[in-house]
Amino acid sequence: MFLIKHWLPLKWQQKFHYLDFLLIYLIFVIQVLSLQLLKLSLLPYLLFAAAILGIGLTLILAVVKGEIIQAKFWRFYWRLIELLTVSTYTVLIVLVILKKFN
Protein backbone atom coordinates (compact mmCIF):
# COMPACT_ATOMS: atom_id res chain seq x y z
CA MET A 1 0.00 0.00 0.00
CA PHE A 2 2.89 2.30 0.73
CA LEU A 3 4.13 1.98 -2.85
CA ILE A 4 0.68 2.44 -4.37
CA LYS A 5 0.07 5.58 -2.35
CA HIS A 6 3.35 7.10 -3.50
CA TRP A 7 2.57 6.47 -7.16
CA LEU A 8 -0.35 8.86 -6.86
CA PRO A 9 0.06 12.59 -7.44
CA LEU A 10 0.92 14.61 -4.32
CA LYS A 11 -2.53 16.22 -4.22
CA TRP A 12 -4.17 12.78 -4.06
CA GLN A 13 -1.66 11.44 -1.54
CA GLN A 14 -2.82 13.96 1.03
CA LYS A 15 -6.48 13.01 0.60
CA PHE A 16 -6.14 9.21 0.65
CA HIS A 17 -6.05 7.20 3.83
CA TYR A 18 -4.91 3.63 4.21
CA LEU A 19 -8.50 2.59 4.84
CA ASP A 20 -9.27 3.68 1.27
CA PHE A 21 -6.96 0.96 0.00
CA LEU A 22 -8.05 -1.58 2.59
CA LEU A 23 -11.65 -1.35 1.44
CA ILE A 24 -11.06 -3.77 -1.43
CA TYR A 25 -9.40 -6.25 0.91
CA LEU A 26 -12.20 -5.91 3.47
CA ILE A 27 -14.84 -6.61 0.83
CA PHE A 28 -12.97 -9.78 -0.16
CA VAL A 29 -12.66 -10.88 3.48
CA ILE A 30 -16.34 -10.16 4.12
CA GLN A 31 -17.20 -12.36 1.15
CA VAL A 32 -15.06 -15.25 2.41
CA LEU A 33 -16.11 -14.97 6.06
CA SER A 34 -19.81 -14.69 5.27
CA LEU A 35 -19.67 -17.77 3.06
CA GLN A 36 -17.88 -19.75 5.77
CA LEU A 37 -19.99 -18.62 8.70
CA LEU A 38 -23.43 -18.05 7.26
CA LYS A 39 -23.26 -20.17 4.10
CA LEU A 40 -24.55 -17.01 2.44
CA SER A 41 -22.79 -14.23 0.59
CA LEU A 42 -23.23 -10.81 2.16
CA LEU A 43 -21.72 -9.08 -0.86
CA PRO A 44 -25.05 -8.47 -2.70
CA TYR A 45 -26.56 -7.05 0.49
CA LEU A 46 -23.52 -4.84 0.98
CA LEU A 47 -23.81 -3.53 -2.58
CA PHE A 48 -27.55 -2.94 -2.16
CA ALA A 49 -26.91 -1.03 1.07
CA ALA A 50 -24.27 1.06 -0.71
CA ALA A 51 -26.78 1.92 -3.44
CA ILE A 52 -29.42 2.89 -0.88
CA LEU A 53 -26.84 5.03 0.95
CA GLY A 54 -26.01 6.81 -2.31
CA ILE A 55 -29.64 7.52 -3.11
CA GLY A 56 -30.34 8.67 0.44
CA LEU A 57 -27.27 10.89 0.52
CA THR A 58 -28.26 12.45 -2.80
CA LEU A 59 -31.75 13.20 -1.54
CA ILE A 60 -30.48 14.62 1.75
CA LEU A 61 -27.95 16.88 0.03
CA ALA A 62 -30.56 18.06 -2.47
CA VAL A 63 -33.20 18.82 0.15
CA VAL A 64 -31.05 20.23 2.95
CA LYS A 65 -28.37 22.12 1.03
CA GLY A 66 -30.32 22.72 -2.16
CA GLU A 67 -27.36 21.62 -4.28
CA ILE A 68 -25.15 18.60 -4.75
CA ILE A 69 -21.45 19.37 -4.96
CA GLN A 70 -19.88 16.39 -6.65
CA ALA A 71 -16.54 16.41 -4.80
CA LYS A 72 -18.20 16.61 -1.38
CA PHE A 73 -20.75 13.96 -2.33
CA TRP A 74 -18.13 11.43 -3.42
CA ARG A 75 -15.92 12.04 -0.38
CA PHE A 76 -18.81 11.69 2.07
CA TYR A 77 -20.23 8.70 0.18
CA TRP A 78 -16.86 6.94 0.21
CA ARG A 79 -16.53 7.49 3.96
CA LEU A 80 -20.03 6.06 4.50
CA ILE A 81 -19.12 3.01 2.43
CA GLU A 82 -15.97 2.58 4.53
CA LEU A 83 -18.05 2.80 7.70
CA LEU A 84 -20.53 0.24 6.36
CA THR A 85 -17.75 -2.14 5.33
CA VAL A 86 -15.82 -1.87 8.59
CA SER A 87 -18.97 -2.35 10.67
CA THR A 88 -19.95 -5.43 8.62
CA TYR A 89 -16.44 -6.81 9.04
CA THR A 90 -16.58 -6.16 12.79
CA VAL A 91 -19.89 -8.01 13.11
CA LEU A 92 -18.45 -10.98 11.21
CA ILE A 93 -15.35 -11.04 13.43
CA VAL A 94 -17.59 -11.01 16.53
CA LEU A 95 -19.53 -13.93 15.04
CA VAL A 96 -16.28 -15.83 14.44
CA ILE A 97 -15.23 -15.26 18.05
CA LEU A 98 -18.62 -16.34 19.37
CA LYS A 99 -18.54 -19.45 17.21
CA LYS A 100 -15.09 -20.38 18.56
CA PHE A 101 -16.32 -20.24 22.17
CA ASN A 102 -19.54 -22.18 21.58
Backbone torsions as a table, in degrees:
resi	resn	phi	psi	omega
1	MET	NA	-34.7	179.8
2	PHE	-59.7	-43.1	-179.5
3	LEU	-68.9	-39.9	179.9
4	ILE	-63.8	-42.9	-178.5
5	LYS	-63.3	-35.2	-178.2
6	HIS	-81.4	-10.2	172.7
7	TRP	-78.0	-20.3	-178.8
8	LEU	-75.3	155.3	174.3
9	PRO	-60.5	155.7	-175.0
10	LEU	-58.6	-37.1	-179.9
11	LYS	-62.4	-39.6	179.4
12	TRP	-75.2	-31.8	-179.3
13	GLN	-60.6	-35.9	-178.3
14	GLN	-72.7	-26.0	-176.8
15	LYS	-90.0	-25.2	-176.4
16	PHE	-85.1	142.5	174.7
17	HIS	-113.5	164.6	179.8
18	TYR	-66.1	-27.5	177.8
19	LEU	-64.9	-27.7	176.7
20	ASP	-61.1	-38.3	179.5
21	PHE	-81.7	-28.7	-180.0
22	LEU	-74.3	-14.7	-177.4
23	LEU	-59.4	-41.4	179.6
24	ILE	-64.3	-43.6	177.7
25	TYR	-63.2	-43.0	-179.6
26	LEU	-63.1	-38.6	178.1
27	ILE	-63.4	-41.6	177.2
28	PHE	-63.0	-43.9	-179.5
29	VAL	-67.0	-38.1	176.7
30	ILE	-61.7	-41.1	178.3
31	GLN	-61.0	-48.2	-177.6
32	VAL	-67.3	-47.0	-178.8
33	LEU	-64.4	-41.1	-178.9
34	SER	-67.2	-36.0	176.6
35	LEU	-68.0	-36.8	179.8
36	GLN	-73.8	-43.0	-175.5
37	LEU	-81.7	-49.0	-170.6
38	LEU	-101.3	-8.4	-173.8
39	LYS	56.3	32.5	-177.0
40	LEU	-150.4	137.3	179.1
41	SER	-83.3	127.2	176.8
42	LEU	-88.9	-5.0	-177.0
43	LEU	-60.2	-45.5	177.4
44	PRO	-61.8	-36.8	178.8
45	TYR	-68.7	-36.9	177.2
46	LEU	-65.1	-42.7	178.0
47	LEU	-67.0	-38.6	177.3
48	PHE	-65.0	-41.6	177.5
49	ALA	-64.2	-36.9	177.5
50	ALA	-65.1	-39.2	178.0
51	ALA	-66.2	-42.8	178.0
52	ILE	-63.6	-40.2	176.3
53	LEU	-60.7	-41.7	179.5
54	GLY	-64.2	-44.1	178.6
55	ILE	-65.3	-44.7	179.1
56	GLY	-63.2	-41.9	178.7
57	LEU	-64.6	-39.4	177.3
58	THR	-62.1	-45.7	179.6
59	LEU	-65.0	-41.6	179.9
60	ILE	-64.1	-45.7	179.2
61	LEU	-63.7	-38.1	-179.2
62	ALA	-69.0	-40.6	-177.0
63	VAL	-77.9	-47.4	-174.1
64	VAL	-75.2	-51.8	-175.6
65	LYS	-90.2	-20.3	-179.7
66	GLY	82.2	-3.7	178.0
67	GLU	-152.6	157.5	178.3
68	ILE	-118.7	110.2	176.9
69	ILE	-90.3	120.5	-170.3
70	GLN	-59.7	-43.8	-178.0
71	ALA	-63.9	-42.3	179.0
72	LYS	-68.5	-39.3	179.1
73	PHE	-59.7	-51.6	-176.6
74	TRP	-64.8	-38.5	179.3
75	ARG	-64.5	-47.7	-179.2
76	PHE	-67.2	-39.5	178.5
77	TYR	-62.9	-43.6	-179.9
78	TRP	-63.4	-39.6	178.1
79	ARG	-66.6	-36.8	176.2
80	LEU	-65.7	-39.2	177.9
81	ILE	-65.0	-40.4	176.5
82	GLU	-61.6	-43.2	178.9
83	LEU	-62.7	-43.5	178.5
84	LEU	-62.0	-44.1	-178.1
85	THR	-68.0	-44.3	180.0
86	VAL	-66.1	-38.6	179.1
87	SER	-68.4	-38.6	175.9
88	THR	-63.7	-42.9	177.9
89	TYR	-62.4	-41.3	179.2
90	THR	-63.3	-42.5	178.0
91	VAL	-62.4	-41.8	178.9
92	LEU	-65.6	-38.3	177.7
93	ILE	-65.4	-40.2	176.4
94	VAL	-62.5	-40.3	177.2
95	LEU	-64.2	-38.0	176.8
96	VAL	-63.4	-44.2	-180.0
97	ILE	-64.5	-43.3	178.6
98	LEU	-64.4	-36.4	179.1
99	LYS	-68.2	-34.2	179.1
100	LYS	-66.5	-34.9	-176.8
101	PHE	-88.6	-8.0	178.9
102	ASN	-96.4	NA	NA
